[in-house]
Amino acid sequence: MPTIQVVGYGSLLSEASARRTAPSLARFRLVRVPGYVRIFNKVSPAWMARHEVRDERQVAVLAARERAGASFLGTAFAVDEDDFLSLFEREHHYRWVEVACVEEDGSATTGRLCAEWTDAEYRLNRCVTEAEYERRVGRFYEGALWRDDVLPCPPYLEACLEAARSLGPRVYDDFCRTSFLADGRTTIEAWLENGGASPRV
């Protein structure tokens, strides 16, 4: 029976997306995650490998960043150990942390979430040899993985927006207000309202 709880906030807002990696998924539901915001500050070599990059700045996917007093609506779900290892591999570039969450009924729970990291920490803790880094990153992309000067990857942003929409207006509005560009200040809501690059391709 699934025993490891995972917290999603980007592509994992989509149950279908989560289930593709973790078919044992159970109890998919909404939770509030206090003390964090979403930020588009991680370059995704996988997205770059699968999609044509039309703008070298539009390469970012989401990470979770600690921020006192903030919170966002995410999803929580349970998976078995094998499927968690698959999710861990899918999100290999992240620092996995245990976070406190609030269920829709107000009760407390915890889950594992993908938080932001640094390039130095990633190399030290995940890719201890240059050959491993080349296999996972270098053959797709040269440069820093964690940046403050990038914009959302259009197909990824659209996938996140569609996932949020599918969970209802409250989740969609929360996503737009609690997700930030890599500068850490500009919300996705403000960016799109002020003529930011279209998320549609």
Summary of the structure (lengths in Angstrom):
residues: 201
radius of gyration: 16.2
end to end distance: 39.9
largest distance: 47.8
contacts: 639
relative contact order: 0.22
helix: 35%
strand: 34%
